[in-house]
Amino acid sequence: MEPLENRIRRFQNGPPIEIIETLLNSIANFFNNEIRLTTNDDNYQTTLLFLGIHAVALTISEGLFNKTGSGGYKLFLEKFVDGNTPETKFSEIAQYVHNWRNILAHQWLGIGGYEIGYDYKTSNGWENRDGIIFINPEIYCDHYLRAFGSGGRIWDYKEMLTKEELQKAKQRLLKKFLSK
């Protein structure tokens, strides 16, 4: 790991790509290795999958787009995760998943748990069954991980932001980096 002083200087004096791609590469090369394991070999770690993907989504949506909460989560899904078919447009159920993640992270038990179900066997990314949103976590995870793969949409962030917005993203990420 590079010395802290060098990293701070590089982030402060470099173009926005320095801090943005350090963040994205770090998530892609380290954090996502753990997320990938949550759907392996029928040893599902579904709670960790939802907590982890949500953490990344909010980190990126706030850092790059200055969007937080359920709106930031939905934006992340729309820009980077959604597939081409209705049952893989996870942004359509963003509010349900966001609420579910909040229950998992902050209270564990909640009425929102009656709105979400998991089905690893369905061929759909998600579907509404009598008012309950059933998600195939494996398909959800696969779509998320594709965003970070070679040619994944996460790497197109430069086309989504103006030069001014890239500078603002740099400043937001730098402020967070220095605050903790």
C-alpha positions in Angstrom: 0.0 0.0 0.0 1.3 3.5 -0.8 2.2 5.8 2.1 -0.8 7.8 3.3 0.9 11.2 2.6 1.5 10.1 -1.1 -2.0 9.0 -1.5 -3.5 12.2 -0.1 -1.2 14.3 -2.3 -2.2 12.2 -5.4 -5.9 12.6 -4.6 -5.6 16.3 -3.9 -3.4 17.3 -6.9 -4.4 14.7 -9.4 -7.4 14.8 -11.8 -10.7 13.4 -10.6 -9.9 10.0 -12.2 -7.3 9.4 -9.5 -9.7 9.2 -6.6 -12.7 7.9 -8.5 -10.9 5.0 -10.1 -9.0 4.2 -6.9 -12.4 3.8 -5.3 -13.9 1.8 -8.2 -10.8 -0.5 -8.6 -10.7 -1.1 -4.9 -14.3 -2.2 -4.8 -13.9 -4.3 -8.0 -10.7 -6.0 -6.8 -11.3 -6.5 -3.1 -14.9 -5.9 -1.9 -16.5 -7.7 -4.8 -14.5 -10.8 -4.2 -16.4 -11.1 -1.0 -19.7 -10.3 -2.5 -19.1 -12.9 -5.2 -18.8 -15.6 -2.5 -22.3 -14.9 -1.2 -23.9 -17.0 -3.9 -21.4 -19.8 -4.2 -22.1 -23.5 -3.8 -25.5 -23.4 -2.2 -23.8 -21.8 0.8 -25.8 -18.6 0.4 -25.0 -15.5 2.5 -28.0 -13.5 1.3 -28.1 -11.0 4.0 -24.4 -10.1 3.4 -25.1 -9.9 -0.3 -27.8 -7.3 0.1 -25.9 -5.3 2.8 -22.7 -5.3 0.6 -24.2 -4.4 -2.7 -26.3 -1.7 -1.0 -23.2 -0.2 0.7 -21.4 0.0 -2.7 -24.4 1.4 -4.4 -24.8 4.3 -1.9 -21.0 4.9 -1.8 -20.9 5.3 -5.5 -24.2 7.2 -6.0 -23.3 9.7 -3.3 -19.7 10.0 -4.4 -20.2 10.4 -8.1 -23.8 11.8 -8.4 -24.4 13.4 -4.9 -27.5 11.2 -4.5 -28.3 9.5 -1.2 -30.9 7.1 0.2 -33.4 5.3 -1.9 -33.0 7.8 -4.7 -29.3 7.2 -4.9 -29.7 3.4 -4.7 -32.3 3.5 -7.6 -30.0 5.7 -9.6 -27.1 3.3 -9.1 -29.3 0.4 -10.3 -30.6 2.3 -13.3 -27.1 3.4 -14.5 -25.1 0.2 -13.7 -27.1 -2.9 -12.8 -30.4 -3.0 -14.6 -30.7 -5.6 -17.4 -32.6 -5.4 -20.6 -35.7 -7.3 -19.6 -38.5 -6.2 -17.2 -37.6 -9.0 -14.7 -34.0 -7.7 -14.5 -34.8 -4.0 -14.1 -34.0 -4.1 -10.4 -34.5 -0.3 -10.2 -38.2 -1.0 -10.5 -38.1 -2.5 -7.0 -35.4 -0.2 -5.5 -37.7 1.1 -2.8 -38.5 -2.4 -1.5 -34.9 -3.5 -1.5 -33.7 -0.2 0.1 -36.3 -0.6 2.8 -35.3 -4.3 3.3 -31.6 -3.3 3.6 -32.5 -0.7 6.2 -34.3 -3.3 8.2 -31.4 -5.7 7.9 -28.9 -3.1 8.9 -30.7 -1.2 11.5 -33.5 -3.2 13.2 -33.5 -6.8 11.9 -37.2 -7.2 12.4 -39.7 -5.1 10.5 -43.0 -5.2 8.6 -41.0 -4.7 5.4 -39.8 -8.2 5.7 -43.2 -9.3 4.6 -42.7 -7.5 1.3 -39.5 -9.3 0.2 -38.8 -13.0 -0.5 -35.8 -14.8 -2.0 -36.1 -17.5 -4.7 -32.8 -18.9 -6.0 -34.6 -21.3 -8.3 -36.6 -18.8 -10.4 -35.2 -17.8 -13.8 -36.4 -14.2 -13.2 -34.3 -11.6 -11.5 -37.4 -10.6 -9.6 -41.2 -11.0 -9.7 -44.2 -9.8 -7.8 -46.2 -12.8 -6.4 -49.4 -11.7 -4.7 -47.8 -8.5 -3.4 -44.5 -10.0 -2.3 -41.4 -9.1 -4.3 -39.4 -12.3 -4.8 -35.8 -11.7 -5.9 -33.3 -14.2 -7.2 -30.2 -13.0 -5.3 -27.9 -14.9 -7.7 -29.2 -13.0 -10.7 -29.2 -9.8 -8.8 -25.6 -10.4 -7.8 -24.5 -11.4 -11.3 -25.9 -8.2 -12.8 -24.2 -6.1 -10.1 -20.8 -7.9 -10.6 -21.1 -7.4 -14.4 -21.1 -3.7 -13.9 -17.6 -3.9 -12.6 -16.3 -6.5 -15.1 -14.3 -5.8 -18.2 -16.5 -3.5 -20.3 -18.9 -3.1 -17.4 -21.0 0.1 -17.2 -19.4 1.4 -14.0 -16.3 2.3 -16.1 -18.5 4.6 -18.3 -18.9 7.1 -15.4 -16.8 9.7 -17.3 -19.5 9.8 -20.0 -22.2 10.4 -17.4 -20.6 13.4 -15.8 -19.5 16.8 -17.0 -16.0 18.0 -16.2 -17.5 20.2 -13.5 -19.4 17.2 -12.0 -16.2 15.1 -12.0 -14.5 17.9 -10.0 -17.4 18.0 -7.6 -17.2 14.2 -7.3 -13.5 14.4 -6.6 -14.1 16.9 -3.8 -16.9 14.8 -2.2 -14.8 11.7 -2.2 -11.7 13.5 -0.9 -13.7 15.1 1.9 -15.0 11.7 2.9 -11.5 10.1 2.6 -10.0 12.8 4.9 -12.8 12.8 7.5 -12.3 9.3 8.7 
